[in-house]
């Protein structure tokens, strides 16, 4: 009996702490969905929202490969000069500018790096044999200083 009384009191306290939020069944008058209803919530049905607030996908500008921005519809395989991911060619540079190459350093996410950026990953003796890089078709290791990356493991 004590457990039942404790459960009832706990439920009552939680209801008061949560501000009286309750579930509204779909069968309730005026309810359109089952969910938690906050007394101050805006209950405007989705069908009443103005459609002018939404931009149709067909009205969005087409992606432009080669502008240096990875846009919807592009990826490393379809536009390596804009998008840096696991499918971006090892020789591709951002915006075809020749300065930023797509690499994953030490197993991290693929990102655009300059030669100076990657050299910083291979500039200390403790990094030899430990720092790794990868691009779409190759992977390698820091084997000498400074920036002595080779394909594959150190010889």
C-alpha positions as CSV (number, residue, x, y, z in Angstrom):
1,X,0.0,0.0,0.0
2,X,2.9,2.4,0.8
3,X,4.4,1.8,-2.7
4,X,1.1,2.7,-4.3
5,X,0.8,5.9,-2.2
6,X,4.4,6.9,-3.0
7,X,3.8,6.3,-6.8
8,X,0.7,8.5,-6.6
9,X,2.4,11.3,-4.8
10,X,5.4,11.1,-7.2
11,X,3.1,11.3,-10.2
12,X,1.3,14.3,-8.7
13,X,4.6,16.1,-7.9
14,X,5.9,15.5,-11.5
15,X,2.6,16.8,-13.0
16,X,3.0,20.0,-10.9
17,X,6.7,20.4,-11.7
18,X,6.1,19.9,-15.4
19,X,3.5,22.7,-15.4
20,X,0.5,20.7,-16.1
21,X,1.6,19.3,-19.5
22,X,-0.6,16.5,-20.6
23,X,-1.2,14.1,-23.5
24,X,-4.1,15.0,-25.7
25,X,-5.7,12.0,-27.4
26,X,-6.8,12.4,-31.0
27,X,-10.4,11.7,-29.9
28,X,-10.5,14.9,-27.8
29,X,-12.5,17.8,-29.1
30,X,-10.4,20.0,-31.3
31,X,-7.4,17.7,-31.2
32,X,-5.7,16.7,-34.4
33,X,-2.8,14.6,-33.2
34,X,-1.6,12.7,-30.1
35,X,1.1,14.6,-28.3
36,X,2.2,16.7,-25.4
37,X,0.3,20.0,-25.3
38,X,1.7,23.1,-23.6
39,X,-1.0,25.5,-22.4
40,X,0.9,28.4,-24.1
41,X,1.6,26.6,-27.3
42,X,0.6,27.8,-30.8
43,X,-1.9,25.2,-32.0
44,X,-2.1,26.5,-35.6
45,X,-2.7,23.5,-37.9
46,X,0.0,22.9,-40.5
47,X,-2.6,23.3,-43.2
48,X,-3.2,26.9,-42.2
49,X,0.5,27.9,-42.5
50,X,1.3,30.1,-45.5
51,X,2.9,28.2,-48.3
52,X,4.7,31.4,-49.4
53,X,7.1,30.9,-46.4
54,X,8.6,27.8,-48.2
55,X,10.9,27.9,-51.2
56,X,10.3,25.0,-53.6
57,X,13.3,23.0,-54.4
58,X,12.8,23.7,-58.1
59,X,13.3,27.5,-57.4
60,X,16.8,27.0,-55.9
61,X,19.7,27.9,-58.2
62,X,21.5,25.0,-59.8
63,X,24.8,23.9,-58.3
64,X,27.9,25.3,-60.1
65,X,30.8,22.9,-60.2
66,X,34.2,24.7,-59.9
67,X,33.1,27.7,-57.8
68,X,34.8,26.4,-54.6
69,X,31.5,25.8,-52.7
70,X,30.1,22.3,-52.2
71,X,26.5,22.8,-53.0
72,X,23.5,20.5,-52.8
73,X,23.8,17.8,-55.5
74,X,27.6,17.9,-55.6
75,X,30.0,15.6,-53.9
76,X,33.7,14.7,-54.1
77,X,33.1,12.2,-57.0
78,X,31.0,14.6,-59.1
79,X,32.8,17.8,-58.3
80,X,36.1,17.4,-56.5
81,X,37.1,21.0,-57.0
82,X,34.2,22.0,-54.7
83,X,33.6,19.1,-52.4
84,X,36.1,17.4,-50.1
85,X,35.1,13.9,-49.0
86,X,36.4,10.3,-49.2
87,X,35.6,10.2,-53.0
88,X,37.6,13.4,-53.9
89,X,40.5,12.7,-56.2
90,X,43.9,13.0,-54.5
91,X,45.0,15.5,-57.2
92,X,41.9,17.7,-57.0
93,X,42.3,21.2,-55.5
94,X,39.7,23.5,-54.1
95,X,38.3,25.7,-56.8
96,X,41.1,24.3,-59.1
97,X,43.3,26.9,-57.4
98,X,46.2,24.5,-56.8
99,X,46.7,25.4,-53.1
100,X,44.2,23.4,-51.0
101,X,44.1,19.6,-51.3
102,X,41.5,17.3,-49.8
103,X,43.0,15.0,-47.1
104,X,42.0,13.1,-44.0
105,X,44.7,13.6,-41.4
106,X,45.2,11.0,-38.6
107,X,41.8,9.4,-39.5
108,X,39.9,12.6,-39.0
109,X,37.3,14.1,-41.3
110,X,38.2,15.0,-44.9
111,X,39.1,18.7,-45.2
112,X,41.0,21.1,-47.4
113,X,44.6,21.5,-46.4
114,X,47.6,23.5,-47.8
115,X,51.0,21.9,-48.0
116,X,52.0,24.0,-45.0
117,X,49.0,22.7,-43.0
118,X,50.0,19.1,-43.7
119,X,53.7,19.8,-43.0
120,X,52.7,20.9,-39.5
121,X,51.4,17.4,-38.9
122,X,54.8,16.0,-39.7
123,X,57.2,18.5,-38.1
124,X,58.2,16.8,-34.8
125,X,60.1,13.6,-34.3
126,X,57.2,12.1,-32.2
127,X,55.0,12.3,-35.4
128,X,57.3,10.1,-37.5
129,X,55.6,6.7,-38.1
130,X,52.4,7.9,-36.3
131,X,50.9,10.7,-38.4
132,X,48.8,9.4,-41.3
133,X,47.1,10.9,-44.3
134,X,44.5,9.7,-46.7
135,X,42.8,10.8,-49.9
136,X,40.4,9.0,-52.3
137,X,42.9,6.5,-53.8
138,X,46.0,6.6,-51.5
139,X,47.1,6.8,-47.9
140,X,50.5,7.3,-46.3
141,X,52.6,8.1,-43.3
142,X,54.9,10.8,-42.0
143,X,58.4,9.2,-42.3
144,X,60.8,12.1,-42.1
145,X,61.0,15.8,-41.1
146,X,59.7,18.2,-42.1
147,X,56.7,17.0,-44.0
148,X,58.2,13.8,-45.2
149,X,55.0,12.0,-46.1
150,X,55.2,8.8,-48.2
151,X,52.6,6.5,-49.7
152,X,51.9,3.6,-47.4
153,X,53.9,2.8,-44.2
154,X,57.4,4.0,-43.6
155,X,60.1,1.9,-45.3
